[in-house]
Amino acid sequence: MAERRHVDLFIDGTWQPAMAGGTIDILDPATEEVVATAAQAERADVEAAIGAAERAYRRWRQVAAWDRSKLIRKAAQLLEERADKIARLLTIETGKPLGQAKAELTAAVELIDWYADEARRIFGQTLPGRTADNRFMTSYEPVGVVGAFTAWNFPVVLQARKITPALATGCTIVTRPAEEGTSSVAELVKCFIDAGAPAGTINLVTGKPEVIAETIMDSDTVRKISFTGSIPVGRHLMRRAADTVKRMSMELGGHAPVIIHEDVDPVQAALASAAGKSRNNGQVCVSPTRFYVHKKHEAAFLETFAGALAEMKIGHGLEPGTEIGPLVNRKRLDFVEEMVEQTKAEGARLVTGGRRPAGMNRGYFYEPTVFTEMRDDMRVMNDEPFGPIAPVATFETFDEVIGRANSLSYGLAGYVFTKDHKLAQKTADALKTGIVGVNTFAAATAEMPFGGVNHSGFGRENGPQGLYDYLDVKFINIAYT
């Protein structure tokens, strides 16, 4: 076995162990072997990181936007050059197939490069005042020190969505990634360091979330929180933010409906759905999770959808041809198994999957699982499965399916398949989600805003809108006489 990697904390421009010397283990979810360790930050470490970010902020906010842009673009170039190496780390620590890991790195490069341009496009306004000698002006100023927390399913992209707009706007950041994927996040940070990020502008703290999060939330120095994760944790952070009146942006969970209208080719829709559902083994906040298929297409859709998923190769992400890797950890595997058993007990019909793959006794593998004969009151139709579970229900009328699709408190992504442009627009308008894919499951690009409504969160990442949660607006009223 290759030598284990170790990731230290990165605070005030230096890699350093935790003051108390603690570490955490990082497993390969395909083998359950420890493949890396990371420093376990305690309160004193996090406070040191916040102090470093505060000192750096006083200098970094004064750096010209064009100079910030150059640094960010250089980081994107370095990440692109190192992508193959980092993708392998990503696969080993999160389980996703290597091709999907490489796609994540590509998306991160595009995002960072996009914000290199947007850093130079933060414009205020000048307006005529109430008199000839009066001018009204607005300007945008960085909010200050940012605290960021990200999930494990897309470690590099999610961190890039926090670090890049923070630096682009003149903020500094203290960020904690999930344990899984820590090595790849450290490599992302190194790209910014090697591009010239000054000491203290980026501070990486690793370890258990409770101490890190509570220290950041206690600090009045930290003026903004950016969080990607579960709804319960998001609610907790929102309550804690009230004490110091922090600005927040929350990208929380989803339970995305997929509406397959009567006019589509059910085979083509099913093949696209299988590809969308299998991505990262369903461990995606915008993953398609509730399939509403027109009654006319039920049999054809189910046959193709279940067949395509059943034929996908399951294995270690580094093995050639692997299409589905393991779930990320034991907790996720236990959750999926429990939800599958409950769905069976509630009366749904299992079409394919519903078990661990035969002969794969190590690793957190689970077969793609398709259910039909669903009722809207079943748990899987109401709680985000965040795994390889696909419930398929049927509908007959537009109003019926929209009512069912919008019946939950989630509101991140939704999808619609139709050949009718008018019906596509009508469905997209009716879905209560922050993102809608029409005949596609591509839900995020660097240049367009990403985020949810209702309990799926607020604020936006990506696109020009992604910068403004890191900025304060100042109104300046000038009387020249």
N, C-alpha and C positions, 0 to 999 in steps of 0.2 A: 504493500500500500504506500502511496506517495506520502511524503512528510506532511504532517498537519500544518495548516496555515494558522496564524494568529493575528488578530486585529486589535491594536491598541486604541485608546481614545485619541482623538485629535483635538487638542485644545490650545488656543493661542499660538498656532503655527507649528506645534510639535506633536509627534506621536508619543504617547506616554501611557504607562500602565495605570490602572485604577489605584488611587491612593491606598485603599485597603487591600489591594492585591487580588481581589476576587476575579474570577473568570466564569464564563458560561460556555457550554458545549454546543456545537452546531453539527447536526446530523445530516447525512445523505439520506433522504427519505426513501430511496430505492433499496438501500442496504441496511439502514438503521445503524450505520457505523458513524462514529465521531470523525468528522473530516476537518474540523476547524474549531478554534476557540476564540473568544472575544472578551475583552476587558469588561468587567461588571461595574459600571459607574455607581457611586454612592452620592449622597447629597452634596458632599464637599466638592466632588468632581464636577457636578452639574453647576454648582454655584461658581466655580472657577471658570467654566465655559461661558456662563452668562456674563461674568465680569469681563472676560476677554472680548466678547461680542460687543459689550457696551463701549469699551475703549476704542475698539476698531471702528465702530459706527461713527464716532466723532470725526474720524479721518475719511472713511469710505464715502460718506454722504457728500463730501466736497469734491470727490473725483468726477471729472467731466464725463458726461454720458458717452461720448465717443470713445473714451479710454476704457470705460466699463464694457462697452460693446466689443472692443478688440480682445479683451481678456476672455469674454464669454465665447467668442468665436474660436479662439485658440483652444479653449477647453473642448468645444465640439469636435475640432479637428483631432485632438489627442484621443478623445473617446472613440472616434471612428477608426483611428489607427490601431487601437488596442482592443477593438470590439471582439475579435475572435477569442482572445484569451479570457476576457471578462465573461463572455457567453458561456464558456465551459464552467467557470466558477458558479455562474447562475444556475446552470443545469444541475450541478452536483449538489448545491445547497437548497434548491427549491423543487427539483424533480422534473421541471418542464423539459420537453424535448428540445434538443439543441437548436433545431430550426426555429422554434418559437422563441428561444432565448436570444438568438441572433436578431430576430424581428424586433424584440424589445429593445435591444441596443440601437438598432436603426431608428426606431421611434424616438429614443432618448436623444440621439444625435440631431435629428430633425428639430426636436423641440428646443434644444439648447441653441442651435443655429438660428432658429426663428427669433428667439428672444435677444440674440445679439443685434438683430435689426431693430426690434421693438424698443430696446433700451434707448435708442436715439429718437424715439417718436412719442415721448411723453410731453404733450403740448398743453399749455394753459391757454387762456383767452384774454383778450383786451376788448372791452366794450365801451361805447360812449356813455358818459355819466349823465347826470340829470341837468348839468349846465355845460357851457362851452369849455369851462376850465376844470372839468371833472372827468376822471377816467375810472372805470371799474376793471379790475384785473383778477384773474384766478391763476394760481400756480399749484403744482403738485409737489409734495415733499414726502420723502420716505417716512414710513410710520415708525421705524426704529428697529429694535432687536426683535427677531421673529423666533418663535418656538415651533418646531414641526415634528409631526409623528406620522409614520407611514406603515402600511400593511406589508405583508410578505409576498403577495401574489405577483406584484410587478416591482421588485425592489428598486431597480435602477430608474425606471420611468417615473415612479412616484416620487423618488427623491429629487430627480431632475425638475419635476414640477414645483418643488418647493425652493430648492437652492437657486435655480436660475432666475426666476422673477424677483426673488429677494435681492440678489446681487445686482440685477438689471436696474432696479429702482433706487439703489443706494442703501438698502437695508443690510444688516448682518444677521446670521442665523445660528441657532443651536438646534441640531436635528438628531432625532433618534429613529433609526430604522428598526423594523422587526428583526428578531434574532436570525430567522431564515433569510439567506441572501446577504448577510453582513459583509462578506468578503467582496462581493461585487459592488456594494455601495462604497466601501473603502476605496476601491479602484476608481470609482466615479469621482470621489473627493480628490484623489491624487491628480486627476486630470485638471481640475480647477487649480490645485496647488501649483502644478507644473506650468500652468498657463499664467501664473503670476498673482493668484489671489493673495492679498496681504494677510499677515497673521491676524487671527481673530475674526475675520470675515465669515469663515465657515468653521464650525465646531461640531464634531461628530462624537456623540456619547452613546455608548452601547450598553446593553444589559437589560435587566428586568424593568418592565414599564412603570411599575407603581412609583418607585422612588424618583425616577427621572421626571415623570409627568407631574407629580405633586410639587417637586422643587420648581419646575418651570412655571406651573400655575400659581405658585405662591409669590413669584417675583413680580414686583411692580415695574422692573426694568424691561421685562418682556412685554411688548405692546401688541403683538399679534400672534395668534395661533392658527396654524394650518394643519388640518387633520384629515387623514384618509383611513377609514376603518369602520367598525361596526356602529350601529345606531345606539346601543346602550352605552358604549364608551363615549361616543359623541355627546350624548345627553349629559353624562357626568362632567365632561370638560366644559360644556356650556355653563353648567351650574357653577363650577369652580371659577370660570372666567369672570363671573359677575363681581367677585370680590375686588378685583383690580381693574375692572372695566376694560378687558382686552378685546380688541377686534378679533373676529373669528371667521374662518371659512371652513366649511365642513363638507367633505365628500364621503357620504355614508353608504349604507347598503342599498340593494335594489332587488326587485323580483320581476324581471322584465317580461311583459307579455309579448307574444308573437302572434299576429293575426294573419292567417292564411285565407285570403278571400276566395270566392267561388271562381273567379275568372283566371286563376293562375294554373300553371302546369304543376300538379302536386308532386311529381317526381323531382323536378328541378328545385322546387321549394324545400323538399325533404332533404335533398343532397346538400343544399346550402345550410339548412338547419343543423344537419349532422356536423358539418365543418365548424359552424359557429358554436355549437354546444360542446364539442370536444376540446376547444381551445383552453389550454391550461387546466384540463380536466374539469371544466365547469367552475373553477375557482376564480371567477371574474365578477366584479360588481355589476357589470353590464351584460353578463351572460344571459342568453335566452333561457328562461326558466318556467314559463307558463305558455304552452302551445295551444292556441285556439284555432282549430282547423274547421273550415266549412264542412258541414255534414256530408256533402256530396263527395268530398275528397278523403274521408276518414281512412278507408281501407288502403287506398293507393299511397297516401302519405305515410301511414304507419309501417307498411311493408318496406318501403324504401328507406325511411328514417331509421327504423330499428336495424334493418339489414346493414346499412352503411356503418352504423356505430359498432355493431357486433363484429364487423370485419376489420376494424382498426387494430393495428399492432400495439400491444401494451408491453412496456418494458422500460429499462433504464434509459434516461434521456440521451445518453451518449451513444447508445447502440444505433447503428444505421437502420433507418426505416421506422423507428419508433414514432408513433403518432399520439400515444397517450402515456404519460408518465404516472408516477404515484401521486397520491394526495400528499400534502405538504408535511403532515405530522400525524401522530397517533390520535390526537384529539379530533382532528378533522375526519379521520377514518372512522372513529367511534361514532361521531355525529351522523355521518352518512349511513352507516349500518343501522343505527337506531331509527333514522327517518325512513329508510326503506322498509324495515320491519313494521313500523307503524302504518305506513301507507298500505302495505298488504293487509294488515289487520283491519283497516278502515274499509276494505272492500274493493280497492283498485285492482285491475288485472295487470299482472306483470307480463310484458311483451318480450323483453330481453334483459339480460344482466341480472342485477340483484344479488351479487355475491362477489367474493374475492376470486381472482382468476385461479384456475386449477394449477397446482404445482408451484405457485408463487407464494411461498410461506414467509419470506422476508420482504420487508418493504411495505409501504402503505398503499398497496394497489387495490383498486376496486373497478369492476367492470362498468362501462356505461350502461345506465339503467333506464328503460322506457316503461312508463305506465300508461294505461288507458282506462276508460270507464271511470272518469274522474267526477267527483262532486266538488262544488265550490267550498264546502265546509271542511274538506280534508286539510290536514296540517300542511302538507307539501304545497298546497295551493295558496297558503297564507303566510308561511314562514320561509324566508330565503333559504334554499337548500345549499348553496355555495359548494357545489360538487356535481358529480356526474349523474344527476337525477333529472329526468325529463318527463313531466306529466303532460299528457296530450288529451285535451278536451275538445268537444265539438260545439259549433254554434250554427244558427240559421239566419239571423237578421243582424243588421248593422247595429241598431240600438242595443240589442241584447249583448253583443260581444263588447261594445264600448263600455257598457255598464259594468260588466264583469272585469274587464281589463283595468278599469279605474276604481275598482272597489276596495283596494288596499291602501294603506298609508304610504307605501313606497312611491317614489316618483323619479327614478333615475333615468332608465332607458326603456324604450318600447320599439317594436319592429312591426312592419306591415309588408305583406307581399301582395301585389296586385299589378295588373297591366294597365289599369284605368287611371290616368293622371288625376282626374277629378276625384275619384275615390281615394287615391293615395293622399291627396291634399286634405280631403275631408277627414280621413282617419288620423293623419298626423296632427291636424288641428284639434281633434277631439281627445287625443291621448294626453293625460295629465302627467307628463314626464319632461325632464330637461333635455332629453336627447331622443330623437326618432330616426331610425334607419328604415328607408324605403327600398325594399328589394336588396338589402345589404345588412350585414352585421358589423360593418366598420363603424364604430361609435366614437372614435377619437382621432383627431389629427392635430398637428402642432398649431395650425393657424385658426382653428375654430374653438369656441368655448365648450368646456366640459363641466357638467355638474347637474345636480338634481333639484327637485322641488319636494314639497311636503316633508316627510320624515327622512327622505334621502339626502337632505342637506341644503346648503345655500352657499352662495359665492361661486365663482367660476375659475377654472384653471385652463391654460392654453389660450391661444388667441390674444388679441389686444386686451380683452376684458380681464385676462389673467393677471395683468399688472396692477389693476386699480385697487385690489384688496390690500396691496402693500403700500398704498399712498394715501396721504391726507390732502384734502383740498383746502387751500388758503385763499380767502377773499381779501383783496387789497383795494381800498377806496382812496384814490388820490385826488386831492384838491390842490390845483397848481397855484392858486392865489392865496 
